[in-house]
Amino acid sequence: MIAHAIRKVSEADTANTHCDLARYEAMYAKSVNEPEIFWAEQAEEFLNFSKKWDSVMRQDFSRGEAAWFEGASLNVAENCIDRHLPTRADQTALIWEGDNPEDSKHISYQMLSDEVNKLANVLRHRGVKKGDRVCIYMPMIPEATYAMLACARIGAIHSVVFGGFSPEALKDRINDATCSALITADEGVRGGRQVPLKVNADLALEACPSVHTSIVVKRTGADVSWNDARDVWYHEATSQVSTECVAEQMAAEDPLFILYTSGSTGTPKGVLHTTAGYLLQAAMTFKYTFDYQEGDVYWCTADVGWVTGHSYIVYGPLANGATSLMFEGVPTYPDAGRCWDICDKHNVAIFYTAPTAIRALMGAGDEYVTRSSRKSLRLLGTVGEPINPEAWQWYHDVVGETRCPIVDTWWQTETGAHMLTPLPGATDLKPGSATRPFFGVVPALLDGDGKEVEGPGEGSLVIKNTWPSQIRSVYGDHKRCIDTYYTTYPGYYFAGDGARRDEDGYYWITGRVDDVLNVSGHRMGTAEVESALVEHTSVNEAAVVGYPHDIKGQGIYAYVTLMAGAEVTDELQQELRQICTQEIGAIAKPDIIQIAPGLPKTRSGKIMRRILRKVACNEIDTLGDTSTLADPSVVDAIIEGRVNR
Ligand code: 6R9
């Protein structure tokens, strides 16, 4: 591996930044030594409350509990919109860039207010009230943001489901949360292709008895089937209601949203976030991590279906009164220069994306980058998976022309907002390291015995103290929340990641320590893909592991055993990929499927994934001990039949 140099904070970096190293260290010290005072001050600075809190924070990890600003009341939509209107009514809140490079529009804070209030009124008229769950299954269009904020305004809990998920996956999520309404579109548009959202939604809703209303945005005008009792055109309904809508005052700990994410076992979990703490940390990290300055155009390329879209397209930027760019398309359409063309077109100052996108664009060649000016760019960011130093260096040197610091932000759906991240102007950067903790975050590394590692070392990454945007529960199953995050290491929040800490106290995420895959920055449980595969009538058993993939970070390698008499054909391979797309979505399609005569199992019947992982990674010389296997000869057959890459 090439040794990559540290990028020191330069004078140019610190010219106007919110933090230099001394300020970061002073604020961090206060945040952990006097957290109640620190966070009360931050809440005063970042949020408007209609009623002040009685207590700042409370935590009991043994019960999986955290609570912030109890006794206070506020409304998230008022914080993201109304309070900016006196000074920012005409300022752009959202820039929407369509899939087609000729489509874009600017939405001012006043327009955002009008649209959100209208949709909130429509929801209320259809009987949706505080505490009800509303599913949002949308393409990347401004109405997705309106929908989230309209829910927040009336106190409904939104559950955004990524538009790439299948009808089956959508159905499960709607039913888990017993949503009463769905907001969707006729079709989405990505990379010049149509995505049949209404068709998918109709299929899902056949088995979702709780949904009484489906509000449909007309995006492409495609012919769609219609259920008069249930379906409502967005443009028709919103044209008949007022642009005024009284906001529901919510308790600080009232739920704001549910977002499903994959774990090592079982079905996806509905991660529950609440109102005040979530918004505070989303807002505060947005300002400090991205060093947001008045007038900056900021662009996060995530989809609103993931937590990054929630915190860093919608809530963080809008709580700060910023201008947030929302892109409907993909980075490679019409060609691999699209992102940089967009940066020039809209004068983007801050650009936030995933390592998988960086690697894909790096592979396309520098000329797609250098044909643009990118002079507006001041800061670059990454999220979603560890970034390999080569990709970091390319991002830094070619995209940012060495001028822009890179913030490598480690966090999770469950953490709600940034947890480990550099701050521009304060933190020297090491390519591949998410560096140091954000204010108030106290990470630790635990060894195999659950003891804290002191100084440099490696272990399981845990968090010791509550932070404002901490997961509050798994929707409908608090026990599962305790079991997943607070039981492995009692007294700590367990992230599921491994990490190393170096001599400077910098953290290096080494990847998941559980059976969770990270494919192109998308989290997926191996168990989910396995249960899709075994749906096929020819499949007896399936075991899925990850392997290193140049672009995606991890690829999906599936081992499958067949029912007696089933034939190994090309069609079968295709059908198996198809069933994953059908049950979960295209992101779950295995890259490699190996039909094996048997799976390596212990005598107690447990599949030894370690061996399957080694074979998938071409590391057959270091398989380790196979003596506990019920039938060691299975391993030879698997090695023999492995699919070379
Ligand atoms: C925000 C988001 C969370 C998992 C997390 C970790 C990986 C995220 C990372 C990173 C290394 C980073 N991850 N950011 N690994 N460096 N900067 O991605 O949420 O979809 O819940 O995924 O992603 O493994 O545990 P989510």
Residues whose N, C-alpha, C, O or C-beta is under 5 A from the ligand:
A	BS01	6R9	T382 V383 G384 E385 P386 D408 T409 W410 W411 Q412 T413 A434 A495 D497 I509 R512 G521 R523
